[in-house]
Amino acid sequence: MDLMKLQNGSDVRGVAVEGVEGENVNITPEIAKQIGCAYVSWLEKKTGTPANALRIGVGRDSRVSGPALSEGLIAGMVSAGATVLDCGMATTPAMFMSIIFDETHFDGSAMITASHLPFNRNGIKFFDFDGGLEHDDITEILKLAGLLNPAKVNAPVYKVNLLDLYAEYLKNKIADALEMGETPLKGLHIVVDSGNGASGFFVDKILKPLGADTTGSQFLEPDGMFPNHIPNPENKQAMEAIRSAVLNNKADLGLIFDTDVDRMSAVLSDGSEVNRDSIIAMISAILAPQYPGSTIITDSVTSDRLTYFLEDVLGLKHLCYMRGYKNVINKQKELNAAGTVAPLAMETSGHGALKDNYFLDDGAYLAVKLVIALAKAAKEGKKLDSLIEKLPPLVEEGEYRFKISGDDFKAYGQTVLAEFKKRAEAAGYTMPQSYEGVRLSFKGEDVQGWILLRMSLHDPVMPLNIEGGRKGDLAKLVEIAKKLTDGFDRLDRSSLK
């Protein structure tokens, strides 16, 4: 099999369970063994540390295929000579922190997960001391893996309860920030929806010990078939589930995580969803006093409303960059290294990396920030939503996905973007700087809002995002988009009605 087909950006992903029509299994324990062996060789080369001196941690989320893939991955690493520490059920951020913690201090780590994808999918995320591996690193590992046939080696594999260590680290962050005794969350009601992923520990090991009432928390038990809803903060059913839990239990805050806990969103006491633009606004408002005038980096589909809030309300700078959590995080690292303070890089998907947390996209750490802010607001007799009360509300929005037929879709997509830009310029439309695709901004009396046409990161698709500033503006912007995209014979615009 061509292992290169398993590459998905900076991750390895594939089909791990039979039974879904049209999807054939392409990531097995034997393939994981080859990849594990190749990762050790890659890490040995990068660090200059002999394989037999490397200590590597392996964790997994709740997926049903996790234990078997973990066993294969570990066998491959052991065959290459490394010492492997089996962390069992873990989270993606915890696996990176296993490299940082003094108690573990691994040379590298791997997390078996496919994030929010369906139960039959799985994959692997790799880390070294610099963070998550890059696209080219994964390419190199998969190319090498395809050449390997690792021998079976009998060697001890050690167990590590990493999740307890990680939970204690997060619990102490809350306690130290609040300085309100052993139960600083007493009197606060916080519910959590884990979606049967790996985030149930946030209730039992963090919120409850700190005194919070967690009555109404749901789907905390790991279950890789995800029987209640997909663990995904962007999923409407998932967000409705946590929203209902907040309202039914009269909670002060609701938290929801994706399967491997590198993303999160929230719900306020009145049922308002804090996701997409609003979660970025909330975290930025929390950080603003500590980092005045700093730069917040987001993906390209954030709205003009967010720019207004960040710049005009909080006095920060907004760099609307490009899609892909690795892209926004790498830009954040680049800016900070060059002397520009950028405390937060965050996607509308819920991926958010903080400068004060090793530039790690960590949903649980973001949740810690929200919990601290909630406790401080309550102490002052305020509500958490006061932090974003000046964020203009969403009025109308739409996302339309244009499929590109034929070969060489990337080149064709660039031709479409060039002509789209040319037509927009001829029409006199305002075009702010865009690092991805072509963005148009409308602030006149006739129509208000914005349009963004871009290429998908991996697929033969051109997403078109539109947001209207007032009731009725969306329809006007759709008509403008129709004219600007008219006449491209390979572009399926049937979604734009």
CORZIPE-V518470 format. One record per pair of residues at least 4 apart in sequence whose ideal C-beta (glycine too) atoms are under 6 Angstrom apart, sorted by the first residue. I is the first residue (numbers start at 1). GAP is how many residues later the second one is. If there is no record, write none. Layout:
# CORZIPE-V518470
i = <I,I>
gap = <GAP,GAP>
This chain:
# CORZIPE-V518470
i = <3,3,3,4,6,6,7,7,8,9,10,10,10,10,10,10,11,11,12,12,13,13,14,14,15,15,15,15,16,16,16,17,17,18,20,27,29,29,29,32,32,32,33,33,33,33,34,34,35,36,36,36,37,37,37,37,37,38,38,38,38,39,39,40,40,40,40,42,43,43,44,49,49,51,51,51,52,54,54,55,55,55,56,56,56,56,56,57,57,57,57,57,58,58,58,58,58,59,59,59,59,60,60,60,61,61,61,61,62,62,62,62,63,63,64,65,65,66,66,69,69,70,74,74,76,77,77,78,78,78,79,79,79,84,85,85,86,86,87,87,89,90,90,90,90,91,91,91,92,92,92,92,93,93,93,94,94,95,95,96,96,97,97,98,98,98,98,99,99,99,103,108,109,110,110,111,112,113,114,114,114,115,115,115,116,116,116,117,119,119,119,126,127,133,133,162,163,167,167,167,170,170,170,171,172,173,174,174,174,174,177,178,178,180,183,183,184,185,185,185,186,188,188,189,189,189,190,190,190,191,191,191,191,191,191,191,192,192,192,192,193,193,193,193,193,194,194,194,194,195,195,195,196,196,196,197,197,198,199,199,200,201,202,203,203,203,203,204,207,207,208,215,216,216,218,219,223,226,229,229,229,230,231,231,232,232,233,233,233,233,233,234,239,242,242,242,243,243,244,245,246,246,246,247,252,253,254,255,255,256,257,257,257,258,261,261,262,262,263,263,263,264,264,264,264,265,265,265,266,266,267,268,268,274,274,274,275,276,277,277,277,278,280,280,281,281,281,282,282,283,284,284,285,286,286,287,287,287,288,291,291,294,294,294,295,295,295,295,296,296,296,296,297,297,297,297,297,297,297,298,298,298,299,299,299,299,300,300,300,301,301,302,302,303,304,305,307,307,308,309,309,310,310,310,311,313,321,321,321,322,322,322,323,324,325,325,325,326,328,329,329,329,332,332,333,335,335,336,343,345,346,347,351,352,353,353,353,357,374,377,377,382,395,396,396,397,398,399,400,400,400,401,401,401,402,402,402,402,403,403,404,404,404,404,405,406,409,409,412,413,413,416,416,417,420,420,420,421,423,424,424,429,430,431,432,432,434,436,437,437,437,438,439,440,441,442,442,442,443,447,447,448,448,448,449,449,449,449,449,450,451,451,451,452,453,455,456,466,468,468,468,469>
gap = <139,142,143,138,6,8,131,135,5,126,122,123,124,125,128,316,112,114,111,112,101,110,12,13,8,10,11,105,11,49,106,48,103,7,100,4,39,40,43,37,40,41,39,42,43,117,111,114,110,37,40,41,39,42,43,111,113,103,106,107,110,87,102,11,37,40,42,99,4,65,7,4,5,29,30,31,29,28,53,28,51,52,21,26,28,50,52,28,30,41,49,52,12,15,16,28,52,28,31,36,52,6,10,52,52,137,198,199,135,136,160,162,59,161,160,4,57,4,46,43,53,42,10,83,74,5,7,6,75,77,71,72,74,73,73,75,71,73,73,75,109,4,5,72,73,107,169,170,19,33,168,170,169,267,269,68,72,14,16,31,264,4,69,6,8,11,64,7,10,30,62,20,18,14,16,14,12,147,7,8,9,143,144,145,114,116,142,4,105,106,107,7,5,4,5,4,38,34,38,39,36,194,198,35,4,195,36,194,197,198,195,6,197,4,27,28,26,25,26,27,25,24,64,24,62,63,17,22,63,25,26,54,55,58,60,63,10,11,25,63,25,26,48,49,63,5,6,25,26,24,34,36,23,27,30,34,62,63,58,62,20,4,4,4,11,14,17,4,5,7,6,34,29,33,27,9,4,4,8,9,12,5,27,28,6,26,23,30,32,42,117,115,34,12,14,25,24,28,4,9,5,8,21,24,17,121,13,11,112,9,4,7,106,5,102,103,99,101,87,88,100,86,99,102,103,10,14,85,8,104,6,4,117,4,5,8,4,72,25,26,29,110,18,66,28,107,110,105,106,61,12,26,102,83,87,4,56,57,26,50,52,22,47,49,22,24,45,47,14,20,22,48,22,24,31,34,35,45,48,4,22,48,24,29,48,49,22,23,136,47,164,4,18,164,146,87,4,11,4,4,82,4,6,8,7,77,7,10,114,5,113,114,134,133,22,26,36,4,17,16,24,30,10,13,26,5,7,6,12,8,6,4,10,14,6,7,8,8,10,5,7,4,73,72,78,70,68,66,64,95,96,60,62,94,60,89,90,91,58,89,5,8,56,86,85,84,4,51,78,42,49,4,72,21,18,33,64,17,61,5,16,11,11,9,7,9,5,18,15,16,17,15,13,11,9,5,6,7,5,26,29,21,22,25,18,19,20,24,28,17,15,26,30,13,11,7,5,11,5,6,9,4>
